[in-house]
């Protein structure tokens, strides 16, 4: 018989985390599951660790890819191979409590019409810091927890995808009905692929539930702020969100200001990171001119009169005027704020 839950782990160079992650799944008090591990051409000994773990776990299947396709592709391969009625994604550098699967499953068992169950998560940026509850479930949403909700184009939960976060946009810390994930559009970005997966699946999610139980432990992997793929992917995600909204939401223009607000923040945040990493102004201008297109600026201009109150007019006008000196100066003002956050982390790490 097919398992109730397929647990999907896309794996790339995660050998040092795998044993803890898979042990946390195996220790669950819910046993009707399979584990599908997709090795995405790892260059460390991830595959060797997986094979060793599979020797002692009959429910673990390994799919060894011959071409690196990224996280989104790994998940797509896992979805196609899944035999379970439900799917739970777990990133292999994370871990779960021993009642994680049973906590999610109890809600779909009580209400088989649910397409999705989601929960907050514990965040662990560094191993020296204590885990803390995620703030992704806002206080005003807690009164909806453990109640069945409908996902419609007018639902306030839809705002999650457009910059006003209500629930986490991650693929993990969720239990999906498998059918809602089958044959989704390809996701060809390496950043915010979780958001796109949930966005594309949302028209198939009729009923869902948020629980305030916290059973998932997330470990941030960091990443390079200067990676040129970061900004191009983030800009592409913004374009795809705008395109998707226009095709699927009758009230799509209501989301324009928030998409533009995100676009503005992505541009300035990216430049500020480049400055903080020691990049020269002339080099930043060169990559800015090659990356930020007229289409980006034209879209910003469409929301000039309807932008959120927190939409700094000077930031906005600097971008529209194409005055890089002004743009650069506005980005420089963000760097001290970033350094203050780093200083707090350093002090915490020193304890």
N, C-alpha and C positions, 0 to 999 in steps of 0.2 A: 504494500500500500504506500501511496505517496505521503510524505510528511506534511504536517500542518504548516510548518514554517521553514522557508529557505533562508538561511543566513548567508549573506554575500559579502566576501572580503576581497576587494581588489588590492593586490599586493605588488609593491615596487620598492625594493631595497629596504625592507622592514624586518630583517632577520632578528634584530635585537629586541623587537617588541612582540613578535609572533607568539612565543610561548605563553606570555602573560595574557594576551588577548584571547587565544584559543582556549587556554585553561579556564578563563572566566566564563566562556560559553559552555564548556563541558561541565562546569560546576553548577550550571543552572538547574533549578528544581523542575524545569520543564524539559522533557526529553524528546518530544516528537518533532525533531528538526533535522535538517541536513546542513552542512557547512560547505559552501562552494568558494574555494580560494582561487582567484585568477592571478597567476604569476605573469606580470606585464614586462617580461624581458629584464628581470632584475639582474644587476651586475654584482651583487653580493651573494651570500649563500642562502637567500630566501627560499629558493626551490629545494635545497637540501633540507632545510628545517621543515618545510611543508611535508616532504616525503617521509621524514622521520616521524612527524606527528600523525600522518595518515596511517602509519603502520600500527598505531595503537588506538586509532579512532576510525571505525568503519563508516561513520556518518560524514567523514570529511572527503570531499572530492577536489581534485586539483585540475585546473585547466591551465596549461602552459602555452602562452601565446608566443608566436615567433616574430612578432613585430610590435614594438612599443606603441600603444595607442592612447595612453593616458587614462585617468580615472574614469571619465565618462564612458569611454569605450569598454573598460573593464567591467563596469556595472552593467552595461548593455549585454555583454557576453554572459554575465552571471544571470541576468533576468531571463535570457533566452534558454539557459540551461536549467533554470529553477523548476522543481517539481512540486513545490509546496503551494498551498492555497494562499499563503501570505509570504511577504518578503520583508526581511529586516536587514538593512545595511549596517555593517560595523566596520569602521576603519581599523586596520590592523595595528596601529599604534595607540589605539584606545582600549578600554576594557569596560566590562559591565558587571553589575551586581548579580548575585546568584539567583535573584528572582526577577531579573530584567524581562526575560521572554514571557514568563508567567504573568507578570504585571500587565504587559501589553495585550497578551492573548485573552486575559479574563474579560476584557471589554468586548472583543469581537465574539467571544463565546456567549456573552449575555445578549448582545445585539448583532446578529449576523449581517444586518444591513449596513454596518459600518464599512467604509472603504479605507479609512485611515485612522490610526491612533497615534498621537504625538505627545511627547513629554519634554520638560526642560532637561538640562544636563549639568553635570558638574564640570567645571573648567579648571584645568591644571596647566598653566603656562610653563612653569618650570618645576622640576621635581622638588625644589626647596620650598615651594610655596604651598600653603594648604589649598585643598579643593574648595571651591565656593560655588554656590548655586548660580546658575546662569540667570541673567536678568531678561532673557528673551521673552518670557511670558510676563507681560506688563500687569501691574496690580489690578487694573480695571478689568482684566480678562479673567482673573481668578474666579469670579462669580460664575463664569461659564464652564469651569473645569468639571469634568466627569458628567457633563450633559451633552447629549447628541446635538450637533450643530449641522446646519446645511451650508454648503459652499455654493454660492450663486455669484453672478457678476457684480451684484450689488452688496455682497457680504463685506463687512469691514475687514474680515480676515484676508480678503483679496489685496488689501493695502500692503500686506507683508511683502509682496513681490515688487512693490514700487516705492520702497524707501521708508514707509511708516511701519516699522517692524512690530508685529503683534506676537507671532510665534516664530520659532527658529526656521530658517529656510534650508537647513541642512537636510541631507538625505538620511543620515543616521539619527538615532533617538526617535525613530518612527517605525510603525508596522503598517505596511501597505497591503491591500488586496492585490494579488499578483496581476489580475487582469488590467488594473489601471496603469500598469507600467509596460505592458506589452506594446511593441511596435511604436514607440514614441519617436519623434524626429531625432535625427542625429545631433549630438552636441559636440561641437568642434572647438571648444575652448578648454583651457587648463585652469582657469580661475572662475569661480562662481558657477561651476557646472551643477552644483547642488540646487541652486536657485532655479536654473533653467529646467532641470528635471522635474521639480515640483510645479513649476509654472506650466509646463507642457502636460503634466498629468492632471492638473486641476480641473479641466472640463469633465473628466471622468469620475471625479470625487464628488459624490452627491452628499454623503454624510460622513462626518468625522467627529472625533472627540479629542479634547485636550485633557490630559491628566496632570495634576501637580506633583505626582510622585517622581522622584529623581533617582534614576538607576543607571545612567550612562555617564562615563567618565571620559572627557575629551582632553587630548593632549595636543597643544598647538605645535605644528611642525615648523612654524616660522616662514621662511622663504625670502627671496632676494627682492628688496624694494626697487633695485635698479634693473631688474630683468626686463628687457624691452617687451617681452611677451606679456607682462603684467598689464601695462597700459593698453596695448592693442586688444587684449582679451576683455578688459573691463569696458572699453569703449564699444566693443562688439556686443557684449551682453546688454548694454544700455540700448543699442540699436535694436537688438532682438526683442527686448521687452516692449519697446515702442511699437514695433511691427506686430508682435503678438497681441498687444492691447487693441490695436486698430482692427485686427481680424476677429477678435473674440469678445470684446467688451463694448456694449452699447454706450457706456459712459466713459469711453477711453480718454477723452480730452480732459476729464477730471484728474487723470494721473499725469498729464503732461508736466505740470509745475514740479511735481516730485521727481519725475525722471530727469528733468533739467537741473533740479537742485542736486541730484546725485551726480550728474554729468559735470557740473561746476566743481563739486567737491573732489571728484576723481581727478580732474585736471590739476587743480591746485595742490591736492595732496601728493600727487605724483611728482610735481615740480619741487615741492618742499622736501620730499624724500631724496631727490637727486641732489639738491643743495646740501642737505644734511650729510650726504655721503661724499661730499667733496667735489662734485662735478662743477666744471667751469661754466660760467654764464653763457659763453659763446657756444659751448657744446650742447648745453640744455636748449638754447634757442634753435640750434640746428635740428635736434631730434623733435622739438616741439613743432617746428614748421613742417616736418615730414610726417607728423602723426595726427595733429589736429587739423581736420579738414573744414572746408567751407560749410559742408553739410552739418557738422557739429554746431558751428556758430549760427547757422540759419535756424536750427532747431531751438537753440537758446533764445533767439530773438522772438520766436513765436509765443513765448511765455513771459515776455517782459512785464506785462501788466497783471499777470495772475500768479506770480511767483509767491512762495511762502514768505512769511514775514522775516524769517531768519535768513532769507536770500540776500546776502550783503550786496548792496547796489554797486559799491565800488568794485568788488570782484567781478560782478556781472558786466559793468561798463568797460572794464579793462579788457576783458575777453572780446567783447563786441567791437571795440575800437582797434583790435589787432595791434595794440601798443605793447610790445613785449617788455619794454622797460617797466611799465606799470604792472603788467602781469607778474613779472619777476619780483618786483617790490612787494606785491601782495602775498606772494608765496613765501618770501623771506620772513614775513611777519608770523607765519605759521610754525616756523622751525623752533622757536623757543618753547612753544606749547608741547611739541613732540619731545623735546629734550627734558622737559619737566616730567613727562610720563616715564621716560627712560630712567631718570634719577630716582623716582619713586621705586621702580623695579629694582634698581641697583641697591637701594637701601634695604629693601625687603630681603634681597638675596644675601646681604651681609650679616643678617641675624643668625 
